[in-house]
Amino acid sequence: MWLDDEITEADRRFVRTHHPARALLHRVDPYTGLTEADFAVVHRWLREGDGSV
């Protein structure tokens, strides 16, 4: 799982190349930080898989 305020194509490429398992790259607004909506996305992503990160 990758939570960041800047996710670029280079980041996506790195994850595709070096991370064989499913991965979540989620952008967080740098001005508001993590919000309940962000946590909901993470929670939903974890429930959809086997729970491993």
N, C-alpha and C positions, 0 to 999 in steps of 0.2 A: 504494500500500500504506500502511495506517495501522495502526500498533501503538501502543496506548495503554492506560493503566489505567482510563480512563473514556471509554466510548463511549456516547453518548446518542442518542436519536432525532433530536435537532437535528444531530448529526454525520452520521447516516445520510441525513437529508434534504439536507444540504449536499452530500454526495458524489453523491447521485442527481441533484441539480440542476446541479452544476458539473463533474462528471466523467463525460463520455460513455463512456469506456472501462470495461472491467471493473475492479473495485476490491475489495480485501480490507480489511475493517475487523476487526481481531483484538484482543480484549482480553487484556492481560497482567496477571497478578496483581501488584499493587504491592508485595506482601511478599516475593515470590520473584524478581521480575524475569523476564527472558527465560530460558526453559528449553529443553532439547532438544526437548520437545514443541512449543513455540512455533515453533522453527526448522523442525520437521518440517511443521507446517501451512503455513508460508511456502513452503518448498521444494515441497510438493505443489501449492500454488496457482500457483507459477511454472511448474511442469511442465505443468499443465493448459492454460495459455494459450500465447500466442506468446512468452512470456518477457519481454515488456515490462511495465514497472511504471508 
